[in-house]
Amino acid sequence: MDSAEMMKLLETRRTYRRFDETRPVPDEAVRDMKAALRLSSCSSNRQLLRFVFVRDPEKVKAVFACTRWAAMLPEGRGTPGEGQRPVMFAALLFEEGKIPRWMLDTDAGIALSNLTLAAWTHGIGSCMLGNIDREGISRILKVPEGMTLHTVTAFGYPAHACHIVPPGPDGSLKYYMDEQGDFYVPKREEDEFIFAEEYGAHR
Ligand SMILES: Cc1cc2nc3c(=O)[nH]c(=O)nc-3n(C[C@H](O)[C@H](O)[C@H](O)COP(=O)(O)O)c2cc1C
């Protein structure tokens, strides 16, 4: 893969919220997703994160019922309907108190980035979900005492497009959907948040 292809991968690996529910995630993709998690950088190389992959349709349905989608859109608008729901979830778990929370969240972010990129190389879209019923999902997945559910990530072949757009005229960063259900995700320009040599400076 050359750098242009890598940049394209980063541009298109967006949050997808509707999927083709008739297409399961194939084993080859799951194999690469697991390998990508294994290769993740983490603080002191302690490898404290744990994952549960959920592919059984009944369990996927149960986990889905514990998830909340697209809080920035009017109630329910971003929630996938029948036939467009995810076909797989990956739950991320951790043990409380082993390392400072900022280290753990950094490890989690790196792992989720690796995981969703590996999926996307197979054309599988994803949505990381933090707005979830942790107790409910922990019960379904039989999460043992002492382990905490961090986030779940939903997967499936996307059934909509995603476009990067500039912030709105009022500077709004709220993502939105068009009448076809395609998503538009505003991203700031680089010089708004990346500086040279000194904070706020552009050279
Ligand atoms: C830690 C985290 C938690 C998130 N939780 C949710 C969620 O509960 N529901 C949801 O629909 N999207 C969730 N998202 C997706 C974000 O809304 C999405 O990443 C953001 O709008 C930017 O879109 P992009 O990923 O395409 O850049 C979450 C993303 C992250 C990184």
PDBQT file of the ligand as one rigid body, heavy atoms in Angstrom, charges set to zero:
ROOT
HETATM    1  C1  LIG A 301     -15.267   7.008  22.166  1.00  0.00    +0.000 C 
HETATM    2  C2  LIG A 301     -16.376   7.125  21.120  1.00  0.00    +0.000 A 
HETATM    3  C3  LIG A 301     -17.686   6.870  21.496  1.00  0.00    +0.000 A 
HETATM    4  C4  LIG A 301     -18.701   6.948  20.549  1.00  0.00    +0.000 A 
HETATM    5  N1  LIG A 301     -19.984   6.638  20.923  1.00  0.00    +0.000 NA
HETATM    6  C5  LIG A 301     -20.969   6.669  19.994  1.00  0.00    +0.000 A 
HETATM    7  C6  LIG A 301     -22.293   6.256  20.349  1.00  0.00    +0.000 A 
HETATM    8  O1  LIG A 301     -22.572   5.839  21.473  1.00  0.00    +0.000 OA
HETATM    9  N2  LIG A 301     -23.241   6.281  19.373  1.00  0.00    +0.000 N 
HETATM   10  C7  LIG A 301     -22.956   6.683  18.091  1.00  0.00    +0.000 A 
HETATM   11  O2  LIG A 301     -23.848   6.661  17.255  1.00  0.00    +0.000 OA
HETATM   12  N3  LIG A 301     -21.713   7.073  17.728  1.00  0.00    +0.000 NA
HETATM   13  C8  LIG A 301     -20.723   7.071  18.654  1.00  0.00    +0.000 A 
HETATM   14  N4  LIG A 301     -19.435   7.423  18.285  1.00  0.00    +0.000 N 
HETATM   15  C9  LIG A 301     -19.153   7.845  16.904  1.00  0.00    +0.000 C 
HETATM   16  C10 LIG A 301     -18.881   9.368  16.812  1.00  0.00    +0.000 C 
HETATM   17  O3  LIG A 301     -20.101  10.050  16.873  1.00  0.00    +0.000 OA
HETATM   18  C11 LIG A 301     -18.132   9.629  15.498  1.00  0.00    +0.000 C 
HETATM   19  O4  LIG A 301     -16.831   9.085  15.600  1.00  0.00    +0.000 OA
HETATM   20  C12 LIG A 301     -18.039  11.138  15.205  1.00  0.00    +0.000 C 
HETATM   21  O5  LIG A 301     -19.309  11.667  14.935  1.00  0.00    +0.000 OA
HETATM   22  C13 LIG A 301     -17.110  11.465  14.052  1.00  0.00    +0.000 C 
HETATM   23  O6  LIG A 301     -17.424  10.711  12.913  1.00  0.00    +0.000 OA
HETATM   24  P1  LIG A 301     -16.284   9.893  12.179  1.00  0.00    +0.000 P 
HETATM   25  O7  LIG A 301     -15.958   8.713  13.083  1.00  0.00    +0.000 OA
HETATM   26  O8  LIG A 301     -16.853   9.451  10.882  1.00  0.00    +0.000 OA
HETATM   27  O9  LIG A 301     -15.100  10.794  12.057  1.00  0.00    +0.000 OA
HETATM   28  C14 LIG A 301     -18.407   7.336  19.212  1.00  0.00    +0.000 A 
HETATM   29  C15 LIG A 301     -17.082   7.574  18.839  1.00  0.00    +0.000 A 
HETATM   30  C16 LIG A 301     -16.065   7.460  19.767  1.00  0.00    +0.000 A 
HETATM   31  C17 LIG A 301     -14.633   7.693  19.331  1.00  0.00    +0.000 C 
ENDROOT
TORSDOF 0
